[in-house]
Amino acid sequence: MRGPSRAALALALHTGFFAVPVALVVGLGAIALVTFRYDPGSGLRAACAALLVAVIVGLTLRSVLASRVRPRGVPVTRAAQPDLWQDVESIADDAGARPPDEIRITSEPNACVREDTTLLGLRSRRSYLEIGLPLVAGLTVSELRSVLAHEMGHLAESSKLRTMCYRATVSVEQTSTDLSGGVVKWLFDGYARLYKTMASAANQSLELDADAIAVKIAGKRAAITALRKTTAIEVGWREYGDEFLSMANCAERTPDVLLGFRSFLDHPPRKQDLAERAKKAIEEERPRGMHPTTARRIAAMKKLPGGNRNLDERPAWSLLREPRRTVPALEDELLIDGLGPRAPWPELGKLAGDKQASHKAAMLSSAVLQSGVPVDPALGGVLQAIHRGNGRDLVNPVLNPGLSPENVDQAAVDTLTELLGAAVVDALVRAGLAHHVHDWGGRPQVRLANGQPLDPDGLVRPAVVDPQHIPGLHRTLVGMGVPLHHKQPPAEDPEPVPSGLVSSVQVAGSRFELVVTDRGLVLVPSSASTTQRLLAGVLASARQQENEQLAELLSTPVRDLQEAEGAQWVDSRDVSSAHWEQRTGGWTLTVRLFWDDYALSTLDTEMVEVLGEDTAELELRCTPDSEERGTPYEGLGELMGARMDLDDHVS
């Protein structure tokens, strides 16, 4: 009874969250009424105080209750997918749960039931079953049924108290996330921690019972395998996006996302690697909130009686009607935005490989021209410069300025090897002497016209490391037919990519929104006053407006932000050192800059303290109501690298 009893206690606390402030207002009103009978003046003052408290309580509750769950993904109607709906309703019936009001396909590597609720989860308005497309690609029919049975198990009517407790936990977490800075968020976050601690045992008990329902419906083997495979799918989906979906943008083609992910997962070396990493992740997992560890869940499943079922080993997309037609349509709505015509992966990999080689060859041309080394950026000129010992100088403009001194030489070798190798491949491809071949094991492979593989790194690295090998490399390239006069037009500087923002910071007595990018820092004058920020913590409308403004700011191209009125730009290449000081009251970042005619930063003189003819210092401080969007502090660490030292005074 530990789970139900803890659920009852948590729900009593949750009910008290509403009852106590209402009782306070009613009590103050009663006191004012009684006082008025004996002393009208004091009674009026008490009534005014009661009214003020009522307004504060009302605004606070309105702010807290304003959070709503918005449906994600693409809706799947009963008419479009009757078999999927029938299967889900059958699973819900077996689980003793109410079927979802909507089924939606998302791009997330998981499945969940999300409910739009009132009173912070005490009452459900509408439920959405969200099924991640990666699960449809990576699981079998039996395994997907197990996952869906587990999610339906959260809503089982046999565990009403724990179901309500679970729903309230999700709502409390969502509200805590939605609230912006201010007194209300600070108070509610404290309540959220207390409630989640109280509800933890009940929620974990419900999770284990949901696993038991999954075993009952799909079978023990399918349930355990699904749990392990979903861990691997989560890891694999991130890598698939980074390594392969990014090719779609480069090639300007629309890929077959689901089929590609299935091929990615089935690639033998990668399949084994993902399985080993998933096993390690399960072993190292720690309990978190309402979820027991995966290892504990698997151990509990193994102890359950029976649960053997015939396995349906068909791919999970077999549950969809006409998957060859419906899956691409879902992909277009979920993931693709005007990338270009649909192309099979072999063609997409070839195009992406060609374009990536061309882009890196252009980067080499740009680096050579910016380096100041008097040499033609064609392949022949680059080889001559390396032979003279100028290799590091050639790529210095594209090296990360935040590298520690002991890592610069190796980074220069790696960068020059990568760019020179790509330029050689680009020359061969354009001469019709080589082509790229798609490979699910990694980046597209290079093959010569005779079908032999080419390793660009192995070809050029020895000569980059030891320039005495340049003549030998020169002869090899000539023998391969590489046109040594080949070069690409210089690449433009890449658009800075924001990692997040801090709203707001103080610089030279003024407030700015700090946008952290991979190329530098943008300081945009803040349009919100302290009063407006405090109101955003109380009024839902003010909070929504602030969130929309910050989201718009973060999505605005960095070059547009740089051109905004009053905006300041700190270019990473101008930073000589930085000092981060963390204290209980907040942080201070002091940036020392090169301040001469070659500086790339655009800062007003009054923003910095000039220390000499060619050095200046910029100081940024957090404000009491500073809050972050995205991952600005992680981005700042990567941007500054070894140039920034930390001074943490917080014990």
C-alpha positions as CSV (number, residue, x, y, z in Angstrom):
1,M,0.0,0.0,0.0
2,R,3.0,2.3,0.0
3,G,2.3,3.5,-3.5
4,P,-1.4,4.3,-3.0
5,S,-0.8,5.8,0.5
6,R,2.0,8.1,-0.8
7,A,-0.2,9.0,-3.7
8,A,-3.0,10.0,-1.3
9,L,-0.6,12.1,0.8
10,A,0.8,13.8,-2.4
11,L,-2.7,14.6,-3.6
12,A,-3.7,16.0,-0.2
13,L,-0.7,18.3,-0.4
14,H,-1.7,19.2,-4.0
15,T,-5.3,20.0,-3.0
16,G,-3.9,22.1,-0.1
17,F,-2.0,24.1,-2.6
18,F,-5.3,25.6,-3.8
19,A,-7.3,25.3,-0.5
20,V,-4.8,27.2,1.8
21,P,-4.7,30.5,-0.2
22,V,-8.4,30.4,-0.7
23,A,-9.0,29.8,3.0
24,L,-6.5,32.6,3.8
25,V,-8.6,35.1,1.7
26,V,-11.9,33.9,3.2
27,G,-10.4,34.1,6.7
28,L,-9.2,37.7,6.1
29,G,-12.5,38.6,4.7
30,A,-14.3,37.2,7.8
31,I,-11.9,39.1,10.1
32,A,-12.6,42.3,8.2
33,L,-16.3,41.7,8.5
34,V,-16.2,41.1,12.3
35,T,-13.9,44.0,12.8
36,F,-16.2,46.3,10.9
37,R,-19.0,45.6,13.3
38,Y,-17.1,47.0,16.2
39,D,-14.7,49.5,14.5
40,P,-15.8,50.6,11.0
41,G,-12.4,52.3,10.4
42,S,-10.3,49.3,11.3
43,G,-12.7,47.1,9.4
44,L,-12.3,49.1,6.2
45,R,-8.5,48.9,6.5
46,A,-8.8,45.1,7.2
47,A,-11.1,44.8,4.1
48,C,-8.6,46.6,1.9
49,A,-5.8,44.3,3.2
50,A,-8.0,41.3,2.4
51,L,-8.8,42.6,-1.0
52,L,-5.1,43.2,-1.7
53,V,-4.3,39.6,-0.6
54,A,-7.2,38.3,-2.8
55,V,-5.8,40.1,-5.8
56,I,-2.3,38.8,-5.3
57,V,-3.6,35.2,-4.7
58,G,-5.8,35.5,-7.8
59,L,-3.0,36.7,-10.0
60,T,-0.6,34.1,-8.7
61,L,-3.1,31.2,-9.3
62,R,-4.0,32.6,-12.7
63,S,-0.3,32.6,-13.6
64,V,0.2,29.1,-12.4
65,L,-2.9,27.7,-14.0
66,A,-2.3,29.3,-17.3
67,S,0.1,26.5,-18.5
68,R,-1.5,24.4,-21.2
69,V,-0.3,21.3,-23.0
70,R,-0.2,21.9,-26.7
71,P,-0.3,18.9,-29.1
72,R,2.9,18.1,-30.9
73,G,3.6,16.3,-34.1
74,V,1.2,15.3,-36.9
75,P,-2.4,14.0,-36.1
76,V,-3.3,10.6,-37.3
77,T,-7.0,10.3,-37.9
78,R,-9.1,7.2,-37.6
79,A,-10.1,7.4,-41.2
80,A,-6.5,7.5,-42.4
81,Q,-5.1,4.8,-40.1
82,P,-8.0,2.6,-38.9
83,D,-5.7,-0.4,-38.1
84,L,-3.4,1.7,-35.9
85,W,-6.4,3.1,-34.0
86,Q,-8.0,-0.3,-33.6
87,D,-4.7,-1.6,-32.2
88,V,-4.3,1.3,-29.8
89,E,-7.9,1.0,-28.6
90,S,-7.4,-2.8,-28.0
91,I,-4.3,-2.1,-26.0
92,A,-6.1,0.5,-23.9
93,D,-9.0,-1.8,-23.3
94,D,-6.6,-4.6,-22.2
95,A,-4.8,-2.1,-19.9
96,G,-8.0,-0.9,-18.3
97,A,-7.5,2.6,-19.6
98,R,-9.5,5.2,-21.5
99,P,-8.3,5.4,-25.1
100,P,-6.5,8.6,-26.2
101,D,-8.5,11.4,-27.8
102,E,-5.8,11.8,-30.5
103,I,-2.9,9.8,-31.9
104,R,0.0,11.9,-33.1
105,I,3.3,11.0,-34.8
106,T,6.3,13.0,-33.6
107,S,10.0,13.2,-34.4
108,E,11.0,12.3,-30.9
109,P,12.7,8.9,-30.2
110,N,10.1,7.9,-27.6
111,A,6.3,7.5,-27.0
112,C,4.2,9.1,-24.3
113,V,0.7,10.0,-23.3
114,R,0.3,13.8,-22.8
115,E,-2.8,15.2,-21.2
116,D,-4.1,18.7,-21.2
117,T,-5.4,19.2,-17.7
118,T,-7.0,21.7,-15.3
119,L,-6.1,22.5,-11.7
120,L,-2.5,21.3,-12.2
121,G,-3.4,17.8,-13.2
122,L,-6.4,17.1,-11.0
123,R,-8.7,16.9,-14.0
124,S,-8.0,15.8,-17.5
125,R,-9.4,17.8,-20.5
126,R,-7.9,15.8,-23.4
127,S,-5.3,13.1,-23.9
128,Y,-2.8,12.7,-26.8
129,L,-0.9,9.5,-27.5
130,E,2.4,10.6,-29.2
131,I,4.4,7.9,-31.1
132,G,7.9,8.8,-32.2
133,L,8.7,8.1,-35.8
134,P,12.2,6.7,-34.7
135,L,10.4,4.0,-32.7
136,V,8.3,3.1,-35.8
137,A,11.6,2.7,-37.7
138,G,13.5,0.8,-35.0
139,L,11.0,-1.5,-33.3
140,T,9.0,-4.5,-34.3
141,V,5.3,-4.7,-34.1
142,S,5.4,-6.6,-30.8
143,E,7.9,-4.2,-29.3
144,L,5.9,-1.1,-30.3
145,R,2.8,-2.7,-28.8
146,S,4.7,-3.2,-25.5
147,V,5.8,0.5,-25.5
148,L,2.2,1.6,-26.1
149,A,0.9,-0.7,-23.5
150,H,3.3,0.8,-21.0
151,E,2.0,4.3,-21.8
152,M,-1.6,3.2,-21.5
153,G,-0.7,1.7,-18.2
154,H,-0.1,5.2,-16.8
155,L,-3.9,5.8,-17.2
156,A,-5.1,2.5,-15.9
157,E,-8.4,2.8,-14.0
158,S,-7.3,0.2,-11.4
159,S,-4.8,2.8,-10.1
160,K,-6.9,6.0,-10.0
161,L,-5.1,7.6,-7.1
162,R,-1.6,6.9,-8.6
163,T,-2.8,7.9,-12.1
164,M,-4.0,11.3,-10.7
165,C,-0.8,11.7,-8.8
166,Y,1.3,10.9,-11.9
167,R,-0.8,13.4,-14.0
168,A,-0.4,16.1,-11.4
169,T,3.4,15.5,-11.3
170,V,3.6,16.0,-15.1
171,S,1.5,19.1,-14.9
172,V,3.6,20.5,-12.0
173,E,6.8,19.9,-14.0
174,Q,5.3,21.5,-17.1
175,T,4.2,24.6,-15.2
176,S,7.6,25.0,-13.5
177,T,9.2,24.9,-16.9
178,D,6.7,27.4,-18.4
179,L,7.0,30.0,-15.6
180,S,9.6,32.7,-16.2
181,G,11.7,34.4,-13.5
182,G,10.1,36.2,-10.6
183,V,8.7,35.6,-7.2
184,V,6.0,33.3,-8.4
185,K,8.4,31.0,-10.1
186,W,10.7,30.9,-7.1
187,L,7.8,30.0,-4.8
188,F,6.3,27.5,-7.2
189,D,9.6,25.8,-7.8
190,G,9.9,25.2,-4.1
191,Y,6.4,23.7,-4.0
192,A,7.2,21.6,-7.1
193,R,10.3,20.1,-5.4
194,L,8.2,19.2,-2.3
195,Y,5.4,17.7,-4.3
196,K,7.7,15.6,-6.5
197,T,9.5,14.3,-3.5
198,M,6.2,13.3,-1.9
199,A,4.9,11.7,-5.1
200,S,8.1,9.9,-6.1
201,A,7.3,6.5,-4.6
202,A,3.8,6.5,-6.0
203,N,5.0,7.4,-9.5
204,Q,7.7,4.8,-9.5
205,S,5.2,2.2,-8.3
206,L,2.9,3.2,-11.2
207,E,5.8,2.9,-13.7
208,L,6.5,-0.7,-12.5
209,D,2.8,-1.6,-12.8
210,A,2.7,-0.1,-16.3
211,D,5.6,-2.4,-17.2
212,A,3.6,-5.4,-15.8
213,I,0.7,-4.4,-18.1
214,A,3.2,-4.2,-21.1
215,V,4.4,-7.8,-20.2
216,K,0.8,-9.0,-20.0
217,I,-0.2,-7.5,-23.4
218,A,3.0,-7.9,-25.5
219,G,4.9,-10.6,-23.7
220,K,7.9,-10.6,-21.5
221,R,10.5,-11.0,-24.2
222,A,9.1,-8.1,-26.4
223,A,8.7,-5.8,-23.3
224,I,12.3,-6.3,-22.2
225,T,13.7,-6.1,-25.7
226,A,11.7,-2.9,-26.4
227,L,13.1,-1.3,-23.2
228,R,16.6,-2.0,-24.2
229,K,16.2,-1.0,-27.8
230,T,14.5,2.3,-27.0
231,T,17.7,3.2,-25.2
232,A,19.8,2.4,-28.3
233,I,17.3,4.2,-30.5
234,E,17.6,7.4,-28.4
235,V,21.4,7.4,-28.8
236,G,21.2,6.4,-32.5
237,W,18.6,9.0,-33.4
238,R,20.9,11.8,-32.2
239,E,23.8,10.4,-34.2
240,Y,21.6,9.8,-37.3
241,G,20.5,13.4,-37.2
242,D,24.1,14.7,-36.8
243,E,25.7,12.5,-39.3
244,F,23.1,11.8,-42.0
245,L,20.0,14.1,-41.8
246,S,22.5,17.0,-41.9
247,M,23.4,15.7,-45.3
248,A,20.0,16.6,-46.6
249,N,20.6,20.3,-46.0
250,C,24.0,20.0,-47.7
251,A,22.7,18.1,-50.7
252,E,19.4,20.1,-50.9
253,R,17.5,16.8,-51.2
254,T,14.6,15.3,-49.2
255,P,15.7,11.9,-47.7
256,D,13.7,8.8,-46.8
257,V,14.0,9.4,-43.0
258,L,12.4,6.3,-41.6
259,L,13.9,3.8,-44.1
260,G,17.3,5.5,-43.7
261,F,17.1,5.2,-39.9
262,R,16.3,1.6,-40.2
263,S,19.3,1.0,-42.4
264,F,21.4,3.1,-40.0
265,L,20.3,0.8,-37.1
266,D,20.9,-2.4,-39.1
267,H,24.4,-1.5,-40.2
268,P,26.3,-4.4,-38.5
269,P,29.2,-2.5,-36.8
270,R,26.9,0.3,-35.8
271,K,24.2,-2.0,-34.5
272,Q,26.8,-3.7,-32.3
273,D,28.2,-0.4,-31.1
274,L,24.7,1.0,-30.2
275,A,23.8,-2.2,-28.3
276,E,27.0,-2.0,-26.3
277,R,26.5,1.7,-25.5
278,A,22.9,1.1,-24.6
279,K,23.9,-1.6,-22.2
280,K,26.5,0.7,-20.6
281,A,23.9,3.5,-20.4
282,I,21.5,1.2,-18.6
283,E,24.2,0.1,-16.2
284,E,25.2,3.6,-15.3
285,E,21.7,5.1,-15.2
286,R,20.7,6.7,-11.9
287,P,17.1,7.0,-10.6
288,R,15.4,10.2,-11.7
289,G,12.1,11.7,-10.5
290,M,9.2,9.5,-11.3
291,H,11.1,6.9,-13.3
292,P,12.9,3.9,-11.8
293,T,16.1,2.9,-13.5
294,T,15.9,0.8,-16.7
295,A,17.9,-1.9,-15.0
296,R,15.4,-2.0,-12.1
297,R,12.5,-2.2,-14.5
298,I,14.1,-5.0,-16.5
299,A,14.8,-7.0,-13.3
300,A,11.2,-6.5,-12.2
301,M,9.9,-7.7,-15.6
302,K,12.0,-10.9,-15.4
303,K,10.3,-11.8,-12.1
304,L,6.8,-11.5,-13.5
305,P,5.0,-14.8,-14.0
306,G,4.0,-16.0,-17.5
307,G,3.8,-13.3,-20.1
308,N,4.9,-15.4,-23.0
309,R,3.4,-14.3,-26.3
310,N,3.9,-15.1,-30.0
311,L,6.2,-12.4,-31.4
312,D,5.2,-10.3,-34.4
313,E,8.6,-9.6,-35.9
314,R,7.3,-7.3,-38.7
315,P,8.7,-3.7,-38.7
316,A,6.5,-1.5,-36.6
317,W,5.5,0.6,-39.6
318,S,3.5,-2.5,-40.7
319,L,0.7,-1.1,-38.4
320,L,0.4,1.8,-40.8
321,R,-1.9,1.6,-43.8
322,E,0.0,2.0,-47.1
323,P,3.3,2.9,-45.4
324,R,5.1,3.6,-48.7
325,R,2.7,6.5,-49.2
326,T,1.8,7.6,-45.7
327,V,5.3,7.5,-44.2
328,P,6.9,10.0,-46.7
329,A,3.8,12.3,-46.1
330,L,4.4,12.2,-42.4
331,E,8.1,12.9,-42.8
332,D,7.4,15.9,-45.0
333,E,5.2,17.4,-42.3
334,L,7.5,16.5,-39.4
335,L,11.0,17.0,-40.5
336,I,11.4,18.5,-43.9
337,D,11.0,22.1,-44.9
338,G,11.6,22.8,-48.6
339,L,14.9,20.8,-48.9
340,G,14.4,19.9,-52.5
341,P,13.2,16.8,-54.5
342,R,13.1,13.5,-52.7
343,A,16.2,11.4,-53.4
344,P,17.3,7.9,-52.4
345,W,20.2,7.7,-49.9
346,P,22.9,6.6,-52.4
347,E,22.2,9.7,-54.5
348,L,21.9,11.9,-51.5
349,G,25.2,10.6,-50.0
350,K,27.0,11.2,-53.3
351,L,25.7,14.8,-53.6
352,A,26.5,15.6,-50.0
353,G,30.0,14.2,-50.2
354,D,30.7,16.3,-53.3
355,K,29.4,19.5,-51.8
356,Q,31.2,18.9,-48.5
357,A,34.5,18.5,-50.3
358,S,33.8,21.6,-52.4
359,H,33.0,23.6,-49.3
360,K,36.2,22.6,-47.5
361,A,38.2,23.4,-50.6
362,A,36.7,26.9,-50.5
363,M,37.6,27.1,-46.8
364,L,41.2,26.3,-47.7
365,S,41.2,29.1,-50.2
366,S,39.7,31.5,-47.7
367,A,42.3,30.5,-45.0
368,V,45.2,30.9,-47.4
369,L,44.1,34.4,-48.5
370,Q,43.5,35.5,-44.9
371,S,46.8,34.1,-43.6
372,G,48.9,36.7,-45.4
373,V,51.2,34.0,-46.8
374,P,52.1,35.1,-50.3
375,V,51.0,32.0,-52.2
376,D,48.4,31.0,-54.7
377,P,45.5,29.1,-53.0
378,A,45.5,26.4,-55.7
379,L,46.7,22.9,-54.7
380,G,50.2,23.5,-56.2
381,G,50.7,26.7,-54.3
382,V,49.5,25.2,-51.0
383,L,52.0,22.3,-51.4
384,Q,54.8,24.8,-52.0
385,A,53.9,26.7,-48.8
386,I,53.8,23.5,-46.8
387,H,57.1,22.5,-48.2
388,R,58.6,25.9,-47.0
389,G,57.3,25.2,-43.5
390,N,54.3,27.6,-43.7
391,G,51.6,24.9,-43.1
392,R,50.5,26.2,-39.7
393,D,50.4,29.8,-40.9
394,L,48.0,28.8,-43.8
395,V,45.3,27.5,-41.5
396,N,45.8,29.8,-38.5
397,P,42.8,32.0,-39.6
398,V,40.4,29.0,-39.2
399,L,41.7,27.6,-35.9
400,N,39.7,28.0,-32.8
401,P,41.1,31.0,-30.9
402,G,40.2,29.3,-27.6
403,L,42.6,26.4,-28.0
404,S,45.2,25.9,-25.3
405,P,48.7,26.5,-26.5
406,E,49.8,22.8,-26.2
407,N,46.9,21.8,-28.6
408,V,47.5,24.3,-31.3
409,D,50.1,22.4,-33.3
410,Q,48.1,19.2,-33.4
411,A,44.9,21.2,-34.3
412,A,46.8,22.9,-37.2
413,V,48.0,19.5,-38.5
414,D,44.5,18.0,-38.3
415,T,42.8,21.0,-39.9
416,L,45.3,21.3,-42.8
417,T,45.1,17.6,-43.4
418,E,41.3,17.8,-43.5
419,L,41.1,20.8,-45.8
420,L,43.9,19.7,-48.1
421,G,42.6,16.2,-48.4
422,A,39.1,17.6,-49.3
423,A,40.6,19.9,-51.9
424,V,42.3,16.9,-53.5
425,V,39.1,15.0,-53.6
426,D,37.2,18.0,-55.0
427,A,39.8,18.3,-57.8
428,L,39.4,14.6,-58.6
429,V,35.6,14.7,-58.5
430,R,35.4,17.7,-60.8
431,A,37.9,16.0,-63.2
432,G,35.6,12.9,-63.3
433,L,38.4,10.8,-61.7
434,A,36.5,10.0,-58.4
435,H,33.1,9.9,-56.8
436,H,31.5,9.6,-53.4
437,V,29.7,6.5,-52.2
438,H,27.1,6.5,-49.4
439,D,28.2,4.5,-46.3
440,W,26.0,3.9,-43.3
441,G,29.2,3.4,-41.3
442,G,30.1,7.0,-41.4
443,R,30.8,9.8,-43.9
444,P,30.6,9.1,-47.6
445,Q,33.5,7.2,-48.9
446,V,35.7,8.3,-51.9
447,R,36.3,5.9,-54.8
448,L,38.5,6.4,-57.8
449,A,37.2,5.8,-61.3
450,N,38.7,2.3,-61.2
451,G,36.6,1.5,-58.1
452,Q,39.5,1.6,-55.7
453,P,38.9,3.4,-52.4
454,L,40.8,6.5,-51.6
455,D,41.7,7.6,-48.1
456,P,42.4,11.4,-48.3
457,D,43.7,11.6,-44.8
458,G,46.2,8.8,-45.3
459,L,47.2,10.3,-48.6
460,V,48.1,13.8,-47.3
461,R,48.8,13.6,-43.6
462,P,52.4,12.3,-43.8
463,A,53.4,15.3,-45.9
464,V,51.5,17.7,-43.6
465,V,53.3,16.3,-40.6
466,D,56.7,16.2,-42.3
467,P,57.1,18.6,-45.2
468,Q,60.0,16.6,-46.5
469,H,57.3,14.2,-47.9
470,I,55.8,17.0,-50.1
471,P,57.7,16.0,-53.3
472,G,56.5,12.4,-52.9
473,L,52.9,13.6,-52.4
474,H,53.3,15.9,-55.5
475,R,54.4,13.0,-57.7
476,T,51.6,10.8,-56.4
477,L,49.0,13.5,-57.1
478,V,50.3,14.0,-60.6
479,G,50.3,10.3,-61.2
480,M,46.6,10.2,-60.2
481,G,45.8,13.0,-62.6
482,V,45.0,15.6,-60.0
483,P,44.9,19.0,-61.6
484,L,47.2,21.0,-59.3
485,H,45.9,24.3,-60.6
486,H,42.5,23.5,-59.0
487,K,41.1,25.9,-56.4
488,Q,37.7,27.0,-55.2
489,P,36.6,30.6,-54.7
490,P,37.1,31.6,-51.1
491,A,34.3,30.7,-48.7
492,E,32.4,33.5,-47.0
493,D,32.6,33.6,-43.2
494,P,30.0,31.3,-41.8
495,E,26.9,32.7,-40.2
496,P,27.4,32.6,-36.4
497,V,25.2,30.0,-34.7
498,P,23.6,30.9,-31.4
499,S,23.8,28.4,-28.5
500,G,21.6,30.4,-26.2
501,L,20.9,33.8,-24.5
502,V,21.0,35.3,-21.0
503,S,18.2,37.8,-20.3
504,S,19.4,40.2,-19.1
505,V,23.0,41.3,-18.2
506,Q,24.4,44.6,-17.2
507,V,27.2,46.3,-19.1
508,A,28.4,49.8,-18.4
509,G,25.3,50.6,-16.4
510,S,22.9,49.5,-19.1
511,R,20.9,46.3,-19.5
512,F,21.4,44.0,-22.5
513,E,20.2,40.6,-23.8
514,L,23.4,38.5,-24.2
515,V,23.3,36.1,-27.2
516,V,26.1,33.6,-27.1
517,T,27.2,32.3,-30.6
518,D,30.1,30.1,-31.8
519,R,31.8,33.2,-33.3
520,G,31.3,35.8,-30.6
521,L,28.9,37.6,-28.3
522,V,26.0,39.8,-29.3
523,L,24.7,42.4,-26.8
524,V,21.2,43.6,-27.7
525,P,19.7,46.5,-25.7
526,S,17.0,45.1,-23.4
527,S,13.5,46.5,-23.9
528,A,12.1,45.0,-20.7
529,S,12.3,47.0,-17.4
530,T,12.7,45.4,-14.0
531,T,9.0,46.0,-13.3
532,Q,8.0,44.2,-16.6
533,R,10.2,41.3,-15.6
534,L,8.5,41.1,-12.2
535,L,5.1,41.2,-13.8
536,A,6.1,38.4,-16.1
537,G,6.5,36.3,-13.0
538,V,3.0,37.0,-11.9
539,L,0.9,37.7,-15.0
540,A,0.5,34.9,-17.6
541,S,0.0,37.4,-20.4
542,A,3.2,39.3,-19.5
543,R,5.1,36.0,-19.2
544,Q,3.8,34.8,-22.6
545,Q,4.8,38.1,-24.2
546,E,8.3,38.0,-22.7
547,N,8.8,34.3,-23.8
548,E,7.7,35.2,-27.3
549,Q,10.1,38.2,-27.4
550,L,13.0,36.1,-26.3
551,A,12.2,33.2,-28.6
552,E,12.0,35.7,-31.5
553,L,15.4,37.2,-30.5
554,L,17.0,33.8,-30.4
555,S,15.6,32.8,-33.8
556,T,16.7,36.1,-35.5
557,P,19.8,35.7,-37.7
558,V,22.9,36.9,-35.8
559,R,23.9,39.3,-38.6
560,D,20.5,41.0,-38.2
561,L,21.0,41.3,-34.4
562,Q,24.5,42.8,-35.0
563,E,22.8,45.5,-37.1
564,A,20.1,46.3,-34.6
565,E,20.2,49.8,-33.1
566,G,22.5,49.9,-30.0
567,A,23.7,46.3,-30.5
568,Q,27.3,45.5,-29.7
569,W,29.4,42.7,-31.1
570,V,32.4,41.0,-29.4
571,D,34.3,38.9,-32.0
572,S,35.9,35.8,-30.6
573,R,39.1,36.5,-32.6
574,D,39.6,39.8,-30.6
575,V,39.5,38.0,-27.2
576,S,42.9,37.6,-25.6
577,S,41.7,36.4,-22.2
578,A,38.6,36.1,-20.0
579,H,37.9,35.8,-16.3
580,W,34.7,34.3,-14.9
581,E,33.9,35.1,-11.2
582,Q,31.0,33.3,-9.6
583,R,29.6,34.5,-6.3
584,T,26.5,33.7,-4.3
585,G,24.8,36.9,-5.7
586,G,25.6,36.1,-9.3
587,W,28.5,36.1,-11.8
588,T,30.8,38.6,-13.5
589,L,32.6,38.0,-16.8
590,T,35.6,40.2,-17.6
591,V,36.8,40.0,-21.2
592,R,40.2,41.4,-22.3
593,L,40.2,42.5,-25.9
594,F,42.7,43.4,-28.6
595,W,41.8,47.1,-29.2
596,D,43.5,48.3,-32.4
597,D,42.8,49.0,-36.1
598,Y,42.6,45.3,-36.8
599,A,39.9,44.6,-34.2
600,L,36.8,42.9,-35.6
601,S,34.5,43.7,-32.7
602,T,32.0,46.6,-32.9
603,L,31.8,48.1,-29.5
604,D,31.0,51.7,-28.4
605,T,33.9,53.2,-26.6
606,E,31.9,53.8,-23.4
607,M,31.2,50.1,-23.2
608,V,34.8,49.2,-22.4
609,E,37.6,50.4,-20.3
610,V,40.6,51.2,-22.5
611,L,43.8,49.9,-20.8
612,G,46.3,51.0,-23.4
613,E,46.8,51.7,-27.0
614,D,45.8,48.2,-28.1
615,T,44.0,46.6,-25.1
616,A,40.5,47.1,-23.6
617,E,38.4,45.4,-21.0
618,L,34.7,44.6,-21.2
619,E,32.8,43.6,-18.0
620,L,29.4,41.8,-18.0
621,R,27.4,41.2,-14.9
622,C,24.3,39.1,-14.4
623,T,21.2,40.9,-13.0
624,P,19.1,39.6,-10.1
625,D,16.4,38.5,-12.5
626,S,18.7,37.0,-15.2
627,E,17.5,33.8,-16.8
628,E,18.7,31.7,-19.7
629,R,17.3,30.3,-22.9
630,G,19.1,27.4,-24.6
631,T,22.6,26.6,-23.4
632,P,24.4,29.9,-23.2
633,Y,26.9,29.0,-20.5
634,E,28.0,25.8,-22.2
635,G,28.4,27.8,-25.4
636,L,30.4,30.5,-23.6
637,G,32.8,27.8,-22.3
638,E,33.3,26.4,-25.8
639,L,33.7,29.9,-27.3
640,M,36.4,31.1,-24.8
641,G,38.0,27.7,-24.3
642,A,41.5,27.9,-22.6
643,R,41.4,31.7,-22.7
644,M,38.9,31.8,-19.8
645,D,39.8,31.1,-16.2
646,L,37.2,30.4,-13.5
647,D,37.0,31.8,-10.0
648,D,34.2,30.2,-8.0
649,H,33.5,31.7,-4.6
650,V,30.3,29.6,-4.0
651,S,31.0,26.9,-1.5
